[in-house]
Amino acid sequence: MMARVLLSAMLLCALPAAAQDLMELLNKGPVVLVEVDGKGKFDKATAVTHIKVPPAEAWKAATDFANFKNVMPKLLKSDAKKVSETRWDVDFEIEVPGPNTYYTFRYELEPEKLTMKGNWAKGDIKGSYCIWRVVPHNGESLLYYTTASKNFSSLAQDLEDEQQTITVGVNVTAALSVAKAMKAHLEGGARAASK
């Protein structure tokens, strides 16, 4: 019983230190987590970034699908169609070497949780998905962007190695690009850079 109390006290004391460590990392830039499945294969990549705007503002930008093409690098098209109050279909075109990538994601929004999930609906990258989450932090926002891009190139699949270097690279790059672009957009970096 005493050991359980001591262990609980140690864990409670460690929690603020872990949060502080994350914020120290985020002050240097986005942080990326790569997760693997039960077989040790790539599952998904999540980027988190600290954005110095209120959560409502971060959520508004994250759900402004039609504006993604003006915010995200290499994104040429983001045509949004509202299906219902919490459901959107968004057609994307991404500029890549060779033929561009075209696909549609269906987004399911949970505004009360500041969370949404996008699932592949048609086109390229079949089976892919993403998750957006805005977490309030001291009046500002932590933006989490998770991606699991699949079937993105038959050529890349043919060149893939045992460590899944290409798959991991594509997913980490995509997660980082979205996190950095949203931070720059919301904090005015993109506007300042263009002046």
Backbone hydrogen bonds in HBPLUS format (Angstrom, degrees):
<---DONOR---> <-ACCEPTOR-->    atom                        ^
c    i                          cat <-CA-CA->   ^        H-A-AA   ^      H-
h    n   atom  resd res      DA  || num        DHA   H-A  angle D-A-AA Bond
n    s   type  num  typ     dist DA aas  dist angle  dist       angle   num
A0005-VAL N   A0001-MET O   3.09 MM   4  6.43 154.7  2.16 150.1 156.5     1
A0006-LEU N   A0002-MET O   2.95 MM   4  6.23 162.6  1.98 152.1 156.7     2
A0007-LEU N   A0003-ALA O   2.88 MM   4  6.04 158.6  1.93 147.1 153.3     3
A0008-SER N   A0004-ARG O   2.92 MM   4  6.09 159.4  1.96 146.2 151.9     4
A0009-ALA N   A0005-VAL O   2.94 MM   4  6.16 158.2  1.99 149.1 155.0     5
A0010-MET N   A0006-LEU O   2.92 MM   4  6.16 156.9  1.98 148.4 154.7     6
A0011-LEU N   A0007-LEU O   2.95 MM   4  6.21 158.4  2.00 150.7 156.3     7
A0012-LEU N   A0008-SER O   2.98 MM   4  6.19 159.0  2.03 149.4 155.0     8
A0013-CYS N   A0009-ALA O   3.01 MM   4  6.20 155.0  2.07 146.1 152.8     9
A0014-ALA N   A0010-MET O   3.01 MM   4  6.18 140.9  2.17 140.4 151.1    10
A0015-LEU N   A0011-LEU O   3.18 MM   4  6.40 134.9  2.39 144.4 154.5    11
A0018-ALA N   A0014-ALA O   3.01 MM   4  6.29 154.4  2.08 157.0 164.4    12
A0019-ALA N   A0015-LEU O   3.11 MM   4  6.41 163.7  2.14 157.7 161.4    13
A0020-GLN N   A0016-PRO O   2.87 MM   4  6.01 157.5  1.92 147.1 154.0    14
A0021-ASP N   A0017-ALA O   2.85 MM   4  6.05 153.7  1.92 146.8 154.0    15
A0022-LEU N   A0018-ALA O   3.02 MM   4  6.31 155.5  2.08 148.3 154.2    16
A0023-MET N   A0019-ALA O   3.03 MM   4  6.33 163.2  2.06 151.3 155.3    17
A0024-GLU N   A0020-GLN O   2.88 MM   4  6.14 151.7  1.97 148.8 157.3    18
A0025-LEU N   A0021-ASP O   3.00 MM   4  6.29 153.2  2.07 146.6 153.4    19
A0026-LEU N   A0022-LEU O   2.84 MM   4  6.13 161.3  1.87 153.8 159.4    20
A0027-ASN N   A0023-MET O   2.92 MM   4  6.06 138.3  2.10 142.8 152.5    21
A0028-LYS N   A0025-LEU O   2.92 MM   3  5.39 151.8  2.00 110.8 119.9    22
A0029-GLY N   A0026-LEU O   3.13 MM   3  4.92 144.6  2.26  94.6 105.0    23
A0031-VAL N   A0048-VAL O   2.98 MM  17  5.39 159.5  2.02 153.2 158.5    24
A0048-VAL N   A0031-VAL O   2.83 MM  17  5.39 154.3  1.90 154.4 163.2    25
A0033-LEU N   A0046-THR O   2.75 MM  13  5.14 158.0  1.79 150.1 157.5    26
A0046-THR N   A0033-LEU O   2.82 MM  13  5.14 160.5  1.86 150.6 157.4    27
A0035-GLU N   A0044-LYS O   2.82 MM   9  5.38 176.2  1.83 170.0 171.3    28
A0043-ASP N   A0035-GLU O   2.80 MM   8  5.47 153.9  1.87 153.4 144.6    29
A0044-LYS N   A0035-GLU O   3.33 MM   9  5.38 154.8  2.40 126.3 131.8    30
A0037-ASP N   A0041-LYS O   2.72 MM   4  5.47 154.8  1.78 155.6 162.8    31
A0040-GLY N   A0037-ASP O   3.04 MM   3  5.39 165.3  2.07 118.6 120.2    32
A0045-ALA N   A0147-THR O   2.99 MM 102  5.49 164.0  2.02 155.2 159.5    33
A0147-THR N   A0045-ALA O   2.81 MM 102  5.49 158.6  1.85 158.5 165.3    34
A0047-ALA N   A0145-TYR O   2.84 MM  98  5.30 161.8  1.87 149.5 150.2    35
A0145-TYR N   A0047-ALA O   2.82 MM  98  5.30 161.5  1.85 157.8 164.1    36
A0049-THR N   A0143-LEU O   2.98 MM  94  5.37 148.9  2.08 141.6 151.4    37
A0143-LEU N   A0049-THR O   2.86 MM  94  5.37 164.8  1.88 162.0 163.8    38
A0051-ILE N   A0141-SER O   2.80 MM  90  5.22 170.9  1.81 153.6 156.8    39
A0053-VAL N   A0051-ILE O   2.86 MM   2  5.67 140.1  2.02 100.6  90.7    40
A0141-SER N   A0051-ILE O   3.07 MM  90  5.22 165.6  2.09 166.6 165.4    41
A0057-GLU N   A0054-PRO O   3.02 MM   3  5.47 126.4  2.31 111.0 123.9    42
A0058-ALA N   A0054-PRO O   3.16 MM   4  6.55 156.7  2.22 152.5 159.6    43
A0059-TRP N   A0055-PRO O   2.84 MM   4  6.03 162.6  1.87 157.2 161.8    44
A0060-LYS N   A0056-ALA O   3.00 MM   4  6.12 154.1  2.06 139.8 146.9    45
A0061-ALA N   A0057-GLU O   3.14 MM   4  6.38 158.9  2.19 145.9 150.4    46
A0062-ALA N   A0058-ALA O   2.94 MM   4  6.15 155.3  2.00 147.6 155.2    47
A0063-THR N   A0059-TRP O   3.04 MM   4  6.21 136.6  2.24 145.7 155.6    48
A0064-ASP N   A0061-ALA O   3.25 MM   3  5.08 165.1  2.27 101.7 105.5    49
A0067-ASN N   A0064-ASP O   2.96 MM   3  5.60 145.7  2.08 118.3 128.0    50
A0068-PHE N   A0065-PHE O   3.04 MM   3  5.30 157.2  2.09 109.8 117.0    51
A0070-ASN N   A0067-ASN O   2.84 MM   3  5.37 149.9  1.93 117.8 127.3    52
A0071-VAL N   A0068-PHE O   2.88 MM   3  5.03 155.5  1.94 109.2 117.5    53
A0072-MET N   A0068-PHE O   2.81 MM   4  5.73 174.4  1.81 170.4 169.6    54
A0095-GLU N   A0074-LYS O   2.77 MM  21  5.12 167.7  1.79 159.4 162.0    55
A0076-LEU N   A0093-GLU O   2.80 MM  17  5.40 150.8  1.89 153.8 162.1    56
A0077-LYS N   A0093-GLU O   3.37 MM  16  4.83 148.7  2.47 133.6 131.8    57
A0093-GLU N   A0077-LYS O   3.18 MM  16  4.83 140.3  2.34 126.1 123.6    58
A0079-ASP N   A0091-ASP O   2.97 MM  12  5.11 141.7  2.12 147.5 150.5    59
A0091-ASP N   A0079-ASP O   2.86 MM  12  5.11 160.0  1.90 148.7 149.4    60
A0081-LYS N   A0089-ASP O   2.81 MM   8  5.25 152.0  1.88 156.1 165.2    61
A0089-ASP N   A0081-LYS O   2.93 MM   8  5.25 168.5  1.95 153.9 156.3    62
A0083-VAL N   A0087-ARG O   2.86 MM   4  5.32 158.0  1.91 140.9 145.4    63
A0084-SER N   A0087-ARG O   3.14 MM   3  4.95 161.3  2.18 135.1 133.8    64
A0087-ARG N   A0084-SER O   3.37 MM   3  4.95 167.6  2.39  98.2 101.8    65
A0109-LEU N   A0086-THR O   2.78 MM  23  4.89 172.0  1.78 149.1 152.0    66
A0088-TRP N   A0107-TYR O   3.01 MM  19  5.10 154.0  2.08 139.1 147.1    67
A0107-TYR N   A0088-TRP O   2.70 MM  19  5.10 160.8  1.73 159.0 163.7    68
A0090-VAL N   A0105-PHE O   2.90 MM  15  5.44 163.4  1.93 159.1 164.7    69
A0105-PHE N   A0090-VAL O   3.00 MM  15  5.44 155.6  2.07 150.5 153.2    70
A0092-PHE N   A0103-TYR O   2.77 MM  11  5.44 174.3  1.78 174.8 176.7    71
A0103-TYR N   A0092-PHE O   3.16 MM  11  5.44 156.9  2.22 138.8 143.8    72
A0094-ILE N   A0101-THR O   2.84 MM   7  5.11 157.7  1.89 146.3 153.9    73
A0101-THR N   A0094-ILE O   3.00 MM   7  5.11 159.0  2.05 149.8 152.7    74
A0124-ASP N   A0102-TYR O   2.66 MM  22  5.58 162.0  1.69 167.3 161.7    75
A0104-THR N   A0122-LYS O   2.86 MM  18  5.25 152.9  1.93 152.2 150.7    76
A0121-ALA N   A0104-THR O   2.75 MM  17  5.36 154.1  1.81 164.7 155.7    77
A0122-LYS N   A0104-THR O   3.42 MM  18  5.25 153.6  2.50 130.4 131.9    78
A0106-ARG N   A0119-ASN O   2.86 MM  13  5.35 160.3  1.90 152.4 155.3    79
A0119-ASN N   A0106-ARG O   2.97 MM  13  5.35 160.6  2.01 138.1 140.8    80
A0108-GLU N   A0117-LYS O   2.86 MM   9  5.40 158.6  1.90 151.8 157.2    81
A0117-LYS N   A0108-GLU O   3.07 MM   9  5.40 153.9  2.14 141.5 147.0    82
A0110-GLU N   A0115-THR O   2.72 MM   5  5.21 154.0  1.79 176.0 170.5    83
A0113-LYS N   A0110-GLU O   2.92 MM   3  5.51 145.4  2.04 117.8 127.7    84
A0115-THR N   A0110-GLU O   3.28 MM   5  5.21 170.7  2.29 131.0 133.3    85
A0114-LEU N   A0111-PRO O   3.11 MM   3  4.71 150.9  2.19  93.8 102.8    86
A0134-VAL N   A0114-LEU O   2.91 MM  20  5.40 160.7  1.94 157.9 164.2    87
A0116-MET N   A0132-TRP O   2.98 MM  16  5.28 154.1  2.05 146.0 148.1    88
A0132-TRP N   A0116-MET O   2.85 MM  16  5.28 164.8  1.87 155.3 160.6    89
A0118-GLY N   A0130-CYS O   2.81 MM  12  5.09 163.9  1.83 143.9 149.6    90
A0130-CYS N   A0118-GLY O   2.85 MM  12  5.09 150.4  1.94 144.1 150.2    91
A0120-TRP N   A0128-SER O   2.99 MM   8  5.40 146.6  2.11 169.7 159.1    92
A0128-SER N   A0125-ILE O   3.13 MM   3  5.86 149.1  2.23 147.4 147.9    93
A0129-TYR N   A0148-ALA O   3.25 MM  19  5.45 147.3  2.36 122.7 132.2    94
A0148-ALA N   A0129-TYR O   2.97 MM  19  5.45 154.2  2.04 168.0 162.1    95
A0131-ILE N   A0146-THR O   2.91 MM  15  4.96 150.2  2.00 132.5 138.7    96
A0146-THR N   A0131-ILE O   2.84 MM  15  4.96 169.0  1.85 151.9 155.7    97
A0133-ARG N   A0144-TYR O   2.93 MM  11  5.05 145.8  2.05 150.2 151.6    98
A0144-TYR N   A0133-ARG O   2.80 MM  11  5.05 172.3  1.81 160.7 163.0    99
A0135-VAL N   A0142-LEU O   2.81 MM   7  5.01 166.2  1.83 151.4 156.1   100
A0142-LEU N   A0135-VAL O   2.84 MM   7  5.01 147.3  1.94 141.1 151.8   101
A0137-HIS N   A0140-GLU O   2.89 MM   3  5.09 158.3  1.94 130.7 130.5   102
A0140-GLU N   A0137-HIS O   2.83 MM   3  5.09 159.4  1.87 117.1 122.4   103
A0157-GLN N   A0153-SER O   2.97 MM   4  6.21 154.0  2.04 145.7 153.0   104
A0158-ASP N   A0154-SER O   3.06 MM   4  6.29 149.0  2.16 142.2 149.7   105
A0159-LEU N   A0155-LEU O   3.16 MM   4  6.48 137.1  2.35 141.4 152.9   106
A0159-LEU N   A0156-ALA O   3.10 MM   3  5.07 128.1  2.39  94.2 108.0   107
A0160-GLU N   A0156-ALA O   3.01 MM   4  6.05 112.8  2.47 141.1 157.5   108
A0160-GLU N   A0157-GLN O   3.34 MM   3  5.11 154.4  2.41  95.8 103.2   109
A0164-GLN N   A0161-ASP O   2.96 MM   3  5.24 159.0  2.01 112.2 118.5   110
A0168-VAL N   A0164-GLN O   2.88 MM   4  6.02 175.4  1.88 166.3 167.8   111
A0169-GLY N   A0165-THR O   2.92 MM   4  5.91 159.1  1.97 141.2 148.1   112
A0170-VAL N   A0166-ILE O   2.86 MM   4  6.02 165.2  1.88 156.8 159.8   113
A0171-ASN N   A0167-THR O   3.08 MM   4  6.22 167.5  2.10 150.6 154.1   114
A0172-VAL N   A0168-VAL O   2.85 MM   4  5.95 168.5  1.86 158.9 162.4   115
A0173-THR N   A0169-GLY O   2.95 MM   4  5.90 162.4  1.98 145.2 151.0   116
A0174-ALA N   A0170-VAL O   2.95 MM   4  6.07 156.9  2.00 143.5 150.2   117
A0175-ALA N   A0171-ASN O   2.95 MM   4  6.13 166.4  1.97 150.5 154.0   118
A0176-LEU N   A0172-VAL O   2.92 MM   4  6.08 169.5  1.93 154.6 157.7   119
A0177-SER N   A0173-THR O   2.87 MM   4  5.94 160.3  1.90 148.9 155.0   120
A0178-VAL N   A0174-ALA O   3.06 MM   4  6.25 163.8  2.09 152.6 155.7   121
A0179-ALA N   A0175-ALA O   3.06 MM   4  6.27 170.2  2.07 152.4 155.4   122
A0180-LYS N   A0176-LEU O   2.88 MM   4  5.99 172.1  1.89 157.9 160.2   123
A0181-ALA N   A0177-SER O   2.91 MM   4  5.91 157.6  1.96 144.1 151.1   124
A0182-MET N   A0178-VAL O   2.96 MM   4  6.09 164.4  1.98 154.1 157.8   125
A0183-LYS N   A0179-ALA O   3.06 MM   4  6.21 158.7  2.11 146.5 152.6   126
A0184-ALA N   A0180-LYS O   2.94 MM   4  6.12 167.9  1.95 151.6 154.9   127
A0185-HIS N   A0181-ALA O   2.87 MM   4  5.99 160.8  1.91 147.6 153.6   128
A0186-LEU N   A0182-MET O   2.88 MM   4  5.96 168.5  1.89 150.6 153.8   129
A0187-GLU N   A0183-LYS O   2.86 MM   4  5.87 153.3  1.93 150.4 157.8   130
A0189-GLY N   A0184-ALA O   2.69 MM   5  4.33 115.1  2.11 134.7 142.8   131
A0190-ALA N   A0184-ALA O   3.20 MM   6  5.22 159.3  2.25 107.5 108.7   132
A0192-ALA N   A0188-GLY O   2.87 MM   4  6.03 161.5  1.91 153.5 159.4   133
A0193-ALA N   A0189-GLY O   2.86 MM   4  5.91 152.1  1.93 143.0 150.4   134
A0194-SER N   A0190-ALA O   3.20 MM   4  6.32 139.7  2.37 137.4 146.7   135
A0195-LYS N   A0192-ALA O   3.33 MM   3  5.46 155.4  2.40 101.0 108.1   136
